[in-house]
Amino acid sequence: MKKVILYITVLFLLSACGKSTQKQPDQIKIGLVNWIGYTPFYIAQEQGYFEKYGIEVELIRIEDVGLRRQAIASGKIDAVALTLDAMIVARDNDIPVKSVLALDQSNGGDGILVNSSVNSIQELVGQKVAYQTGQPSQLFLYEILRQHQMDFDDIEPVLMDADRAGAAFIGQQLEAEVTG
């Protein structure tokens, strides 16, 4: 299975280089976030698969959504690993990205962590709820609130990345944190 995933990753990178009639780039810079779903890129790099196929790949961690969009829009990176929702947001911001490979499908990995005083979604009204904007956690929260006839105006949104949100939740600075 690992070889299949690595082979697909290499094919993705080859397709990202453009048509065969064009000169292949000396290096491909891929922007990505720290997420387990992007592990095949790191494995392919460590195992020498890129080198085997004559591709020099630089993996660049860019955790901030805005900085990732800027990097791909300005050409500082050649490709970006995105979730489908982040790709839609990028395209809505006139960044001409296109999907060339699906690495993962998640079903059930998202959730909302709440402190012990919260027993239902409705009890989040007026409470601090952390999520990362433009990421699956925002869409997940939107859908959960919608299902309970609520919206973002009903909570006190706290926009922060997952690492900071986790620390704030553990430090009891938030009533809830959306994972995704």
GIPE-V246839 format. One record per run of one state. SS is the DSSP state (H for helix, E for strand, C for the rest). FROM is the first residue (numbers start at 0). TO is the last residue. Records with the same first field share a line. If there is no record, write none. Layout:
BEGIN
SS = FROM-TO + FROM-TO
END
This chain:
BEGIN
C = 0-0 + 16-25 + 32-34 + 46-47 + 52-54 + 61-63 + 74-77 + 80-82 + 92-109 + 114-119 + 124-126 + 131-134 + 147-150 + 154-154 + 159-160 + 170-174 + 179-179
H = 1-15 + 35-45 + 48-51 + 64-73 + 83-91 + 120-123 + 135-146 + 151-153 + 161-169
E = 26-31 + 55-60 + 78-79 + 110-113 + 127-130 + 155-158 + 175-178
END
